[in-house]
Amino acid sequence: MGNSCVTGKFSELYEIDFYAWTIQQAKFLQEEKWSCLDIPNLVEEIESLGRQERRELKNRLGILLGHLLKWEFQPESRARSWLATIREQRFQVLELLSESPSLQPYLPEALEKAYQSALNLAVRETSLSYKVFPQECPYSSEQVLNSEFFPGQQSESDEEWE
């Protein structure tokens, strides 16, 4: 390939074989072949990665909130699997926030946006209607991420799951 490159060919590769394009672009970066880089598509992909991080945070919060709602509003049906899901999603959210601390300011907005998904999950997985649940998220971000927080009355039988 030498020192010359045809950037149009790299844009074409982006369309027909994304993986090969990523390998090629990484090689150009490592070799500091700046003129060979497919800048428009690189910019698009980097922006997409940022959106993907926000989307993952929102999705994990939706699952977590949905299970907190189920825990609070259907205590008679609490299950070990709900507890495991709550713990796993908390762990994953905290891990995501530690890997990308700049997501922290987005947390309140993500909670708000995730709450609709949480409502849908809670209604789908319980015998309860939308009217039973609060229309806005009843939990603060501190509560949601606190490993000791489980909304609603704890019963003695809950301790057996710990």
Order of alpha helices (4+ residues) and beta strands (2+ residues): alpha-alpha-alpha-alpha-alpha-alpha
